[in-house]
Amino acid sequence: MAGSSNAATQRSALLVDSGTEINSLLDRVLTNEGWSIQRLPHNQAVLAAVKAEPFDLIITAPKTHGTEDLELLRKIRCLRPHLRLIILTNEWTPGDVIAAMREHAFSYFSGPLEHTALVEMVRLAMAAPCWDDGIEVLSATESWVQVMARCDIETGNRLVQFLRGAKLPGIPEADREEMIFAFQEILLNAIEHGGNFDPSQYVEISFVHSRRAVACRVKDPGQGFSLEELRHAAINSPVGDLISHVGAREAQGLRPGGFGLMMAKKLVDELIYNQKGNDVLLVKYLRQTASQTLAVAGP
């Protein structure tokens, strides 16, 4: 009886063949959690399989172009509106990430694939018993994107991965990674302290990309805080004494905190809060590459 019960509740994943290394990685994660796996050679075979069987998770292969995966996702959505699909791709065009969010992909990875991040996202997809999207694209152009994100950690982590997948030309890798890390800290702080992990609440986010800078605005639904309160956080500890804030926080019965804000402040050029304290702007001025410098200088 126990065996038949387990079989009835066993969840299933449909994977497109991704080569030995990625296949082994995904097999290990899924089988350790008791998932059944069906593997197909290419995207063309996926739609027929989805028509025949209600899978819980689909993962595409890096060998397909991002636009192909998006077309597959649109067709799947007509058949299985809530099915979780993770896109893996080594080839993409600007705008694919936004399109993936609009079509409610669970996540998006552009090559080269970071294995640890992929494993974490697959586990997150597996752990979501009743998944609903949580990310809404309000407006999107090549330079300005506005989204709403539900106030839970899972949605925050998914949004950060979408941002990692958007490898826009013209943004140096070092600048991109620093901005993403700073955004992640501010976003999770907004979800925790502004949204109180309440999934009925949403954080408003805007991303702006110009020739010389990238900026991100994060507005949470909370009551805000006095900027004076930051003196009790690591962000305002003196240089060389990063734990001086601990005593002040303990005296007020507060848990240790502020290291994320401190790191965010160091990784961007400007971090600006509004008066209420629930709206923050991060600005990162872009490093010029050698080719950009020559173009500005002229012959």
C-alpha positions as CSV (number, residue, x, y, z in Angstrom):
1,M,0.0,0.0,0.0
2,A,2.8,2.4,0.9
3,G,4.4,1.8,-2.5
4,S,1.3,2.5,-4.5
5,S,0.7,5.7,-2.4
6,N,4.2,6.9,-3.2
7,A,3.7,6.1,-6.9
8,A,0.5,8.1,-6.9
9,T,2.1,11.2,-5.4
10,Q,5.4,11.0,-7.2
11,R,6.2,14.2,-9.1
12,S,7.6,14.1,-12.6
13,A,10.1,16.2,-14.6
14,L,10.5,16.4,-18.3
15,L,14.1,17.3,-19.4
16,V,15.5,18.1,-22.8
17,D,18.8,16.4,-23.3
18,S,21.6,18.8,-22.2
19,G,24.7,16.6,-22.5
20,T,26.4,14.4,-20.0
21,E,27.5,17.0,-17.4
22,I,24.1,18.9,-17.1
23,N,22.1,15.7,-17.4
24,S,24.0,14.1,-14.5
25,L,23.7,17.2,-12.4
26,L,19.9,17.4,-12.9
27,D,19.4,13.6,-12.5
28,R,21.2,13.7,-9.1
29,V,19.1,16.6,-7.7
30,L,15.7,15.2,-9.0
31,T,16.2,11.5,-8.1
32,N,17.4,12.4,-4.6
33,E,14.0,13.9,-4.0
34,G,12.2,11.0,-5.4
35,W,11.1,12.6,-8.7
36,S,10.6,10.6,-11.9
37,I,12.5,11.8,-15.0
38,Q,11.6,11.6,-18.6
39,R,14.2,12.9,-21.1
40,L,13.6,13.9,-24.7
41,P,16.2,14.7,-27.4
42,H,14.8,18.1,-28.5
43,N,12.1,20.7,-28.0
44,Q,10.0,19.4,-30.9
45,A,9.1,16.3,-28.8
46,V,8.2,18.2,-25.7
47,L,4.8,19.5,-26.7
48,A,3.4,16.1,-27.6
49,A,4.6,14.7,-24.3
50,V,3.0,17.6,-22.4
51,K,-0.3,17.0,-24.2
52,A,-0.2,13.3,-23.1
53,E,1.0,13.8,-19.5
54,P,0.8,16.5,-16.8
55,F,4.4,17.0,-15.8
56,D,5.3,19.1,-12.7
57,L,8.6,20.6,-14.1
58,I,10.2,21.1,-17.5
59,I,13.8,22.1,-18.1
60,T,15.0,23.0,-21.6
61,A,18.5,22.4,-22.9
62,P,21.3,25.0,-23.4
63,K,21.7,23.9,-27.1
64,T,18.4,25.6,-28.1
65,H,18.1,29.3,-28.8
66,G,16.2,31.4,-26.2
67,T,13.6,32.4,-28.7
68,E,12.8,28.7,-29.4
69,D,12.3,28.0,-25.7
70,L,10.0,31.1,-25.5
71,E,7.9,29.8,-28.3
72,L,7.7,26.4,-26.6
73,L,6.7,28.1,-23.3
74,R,3.8,30.0,-25.0
75,K,2.4,26.7,-26.5
76,I,2.8,24.9,-23.2
77,R,1.0,27.7,-21.3
78,C,-2.1,27.1,-23.5
79,L,-2.2,23.5,-22.3
80,R,-0.8,23.6,-18.8
81,P,-1.1,27.2,-17.4
82,H,0.7,26.5,-14.1
83,L,3.5,24.2,-15.2
84,R,6.9,25.2,-14.0
85,L,9.5,25.7,-16.8
86,I,13.1,26.6,-16.4
87,I,14.9,27.9,-19.6
88,L,18.5,27.0,-20.2
89,T,20.1,28.6,-23.2
90,N,23.6,29.4,-24.6
91,E,22.1,31.7,-27.3
92,W,19.7,34.6,-26.7
93,T,18.7,38.0,-27.9
94,P,18.1,41.2,-25.9
95,G,14.6,41.1,-24.6
96,D,14.4,37.3,-24.1
97,V,14.5,37.6,-20.3
98,I,11.7,40.1,-20.2
99,A,9.7,37.9,-22.6
100,A,10.3,34.9,-20.3
101,M,9.0,36.8,-17.3
102,R,5.9,37.9,-19.3
103,E,5.2,34.3,-20.3
104,H,5.7,33.2,-16.7
105,A,8.8,31.0,-17.0
106,F,9.8,29.8,-13.5
107,S,13.4,30.8,-14.2
108,Y,15.9,31.7,-17.0
109,F,19.7,30.8,-17.3
110,S,21.9,32.1,-20.1
111,G,25.3,30.5,-20.6
112,P,27.7,29.8,-19.3
113,L,25.6,28.0,-16.7
114,E,26.5,28.4,-13.1
115,H,25.9,24.9,-11.6
116,T,25.3,26.0,-8.0
117,A,22.7,28.6,-9.0
118,L,21.0,26.1,-11.3
119,V,20.8,23.4,-8.6
120,E,19.3,26.0,-6.1
121,M,16.7,27.1,-8.6
122,V,15.7,23.5,-9.5
123,R,15.3,22.7,-5.8
124,L,13.2,25.9,-5.4
125,A,11.0,24.8,-8.3
126,M,10.7,21.3,-6.8
127,A,9.7,22.7,-3.3
128,A,6.9,24.9,-4.6
129,P,3.8,22.7,-4.0
130,C,1.3,25.1,-5.5
131,W,3.3,27.6,-7.6
132,D,1.9,30.9,-8.8
133,D,4.0,33.3,-10.7
134,G,4.5,36.3,-8.3
135,I,6.3,38.4,-10.9
136,E,4.4,40.9,-13.1
137,V,6.1,43.0,-15.9
138,L,4.3,46.4,-15.9
139,S,6.3,48.0,-18.7
140,A,9.5,47.2,-20.6
141,T,11.7,48.9,-23.2
142,E,15.3,48.3,-24.0
143,S,16.4,50.8,-21.4
144,W,13.6,50.8,-18.8
145,V,11.9,47.9,-17.1
146,Q,9.2,48.1,-14.4
147,V,8.1,45.0,-12.5
148,M,6.1,44.0,-9.4
149,A,7.4,41.1,-7.2
150,R,5.5,39.3,-4.5
151,C,6.9,39.6,-0.9
152,D,8.3,36.1,-0.4
153,I,11.9,34.9,-0.5
154,E,11.3,32.4,-3.3
155,T,9.9,35.1,-5.7
156,G,12.8,37.4,-4.7
157,N,15.4,34.7,-5.6
158,R,13.6,34.0,-8.9
159,L,13.7,37.7,-9.8
160,V,17.4,37.9,-9.0
161,Q,18.1,34.9,-11.3
162,F,16.1,36.6,-14.2
163,L,18.4,39.6,-13.7
164,R,21.5,37.4,-13.9
165,G,20.2,36.0,-17.1
166,A,19.9,39.5,-18.7
167,K,23.5,39.9,-19.9
168,L,23.0,43.1,-21.7
169,P,25.8,44.3,-24.1
170,G,27.6,47.4,-22.9
171,I,27.6,46.5,-19.2
172,P,31.0,45.1,-18.0
173,E,30.8,41.8,-16.2
174,A,32.3,43.3,-13.0
175,D,29.8,46.1,-12.9
176,R,26.9,43.7,-13.6
177,E,27.8,41.3,-10.8
178,E,28.2,44.2,-8.3
179,M,24.9,45.7,-9.2
180,I,23.1,42.4,-9.0
181,F,24.5,41.6,-5.5
182,A,23.5,45.1,-4.3
183,F,20.0,44.8,-5.8
184,Q,19.6,41.3,-4.2
185,E,20.4,42.7,-0.7
186,I,18.1,45.7,-1.1
187,L,15.3,43.5,-2.5
188,L,15.4,40.9,0.2
189,N,15.6,43.6,2.8
190,A,12.4,45.2,1.3
191,I,10.6,41.8,1.2
192,E,11.5,41.1,4.8
193,H,11.2,44.4,6.5
194,G,8.8,46.3,4.2
195,G,6.6,43.4,3.1
196,N,7.0,41.2,6.3
197,F,7.1,38.1,4.0
198,D,3.4,38.7,3.3
199,P,2.6,37.2,-0.1
200,S,-0.4,39.5,-0.5
201,Q,2.0,42.4,-0.6
202,Y,4.3,43.5,-3.6
203,V,7.6,45.3,-4.1
204,E,7.8,47.8,-7.0
205,I,11.1,47.6,-9.0
206,S,12.4,49.6,-11.9
207,F,15.6,49.0,-13.8
208,V,17.1,51.8,-16.0
209,H,20.1,51.4,-18.3
210,S,21.8,54.3,-19.9
211,R,25.2,54.5,-21.8
212,R,27.0,55.6,-18.6
213,A,25.1,54.1,-15.7
214,V,22.6,51.5,-14.5
215,A,20.1,52.3,-11.8
216,C,17.6,50.3,-9.9
217,R,14.7,51.6,-7.7
218,V,13.1,49.4,-5.1
219,K,9.9,50.5,-3.3
220,D,8.4,48.3,-0.6
221,P,4.8,48.5,0.8
222,G,6.0,49.1,4.4
223,Q,5.7,52.1,6.7
224,G,9.4,52.9,6.1
225,F,11.9,53.9,8.8
226,S,13.8,56.9,10.0
227,L,17.3,57.1,8.5
228,E,18.5,57.7,12.0
229,E,17.7,54.0,12.7
230,L,20.6,53.0,10.4
231,R,23.1,54.0,13.1
232,H,22.1,50.7,14.8
233,A,23.1,48.7,11.7
234,A,26.4,47.5,10.3
235,I,26.0,50.0,7.4
236,N,27.2,52.8,9.7
237,S,29.9,50.9,11.7
238,P,33.3,52.7,11.6
239,V,35.9,51.4,9.1
240,G,37.8,48.6,10.8
241,D,35.0,48.0,13.3
242,L,32.2,46.2,11.6
243,I,30.6,44.9,14.8
244,S,30.3,48.1,16.8
245,H,26.6,48.3,15.9
246,V,25.9,44.9,17.7
247,G,25.9,46.4,21.2
248,A,23.5,49.2,20.2
249,R,21.1,46.6,18.6
250,E,21.3,44.3,21.6
251,A,20.5,47.2,24.0
252,Q,17.3,47.7,22.0
253,G,16.4,44.0,21.7
254,L,17.2,44.0,17.9
255,R,18.7,41.0,16.1
256,P,22.1,41.5,14.3
257,G,21.6,43.2,10.9
258,G,22.7,45.7,8.4
259,F,25.5,43.8,6.7
260,G,23.6,43.4,3.5
261,L,23.0,47.2,3.4
262,M,26.6,47.8,4.1
263,M,27.7,45.6,1.3
264,A,25.2,47.2,-1.1
265,K,26.4,50.6,-0.2
266,K,30.0,49.7,-1.0
267,L,29.2,48.0,-4.4
268,V,27.2,50.9,-5.9
269,D,28.2,54.5,-6.4
270,E,25.0,56.0,-4.9
271,L,22.4,54.5,-2.6
272,I,19.6,57.0,-1.9
273,Y,16.6,56.6,0.4
274,N,13.4,58.7,0.3
275,Q,12.3,60.6,3.4
276,K,9.9,57.8,4.4
277,G,12.6,55.1,4.1
278,N,10.6,52.7,2.0
279,D,11.9,53.7,-1.4
280,V,15.6,53.3,-2.4
281,L,17.6,54.1,-5.5
282,L,20.8,52.4,-6.5
283,V,23.1,53.9,-9.1
284,K,26.2,52.3,-10.6
285,Y,28.4,54.2,-13.0
286,L,29.7,51.9,-15.7
287,R,33.4,51.3,-16.3
288,Q,34.5,52.2,-19.8
289,T,36.1,49.5,-21.8
290,A,39.2,50.2,-24.0
291,S,37.0,50.4,-27.1
292,Q,34.6,52.8,-25.5
293,T,37.5,55.0,-24.4
294,L,38.9,55.1,-27.9
295,A,35.5,55.9,-29.3
296,V,35.1,58.9,-27.0
297,A,38.6,60.1,-27.5
298,G,38.3,59.9,-31.3
299,P,41.2,59.4,-33.8
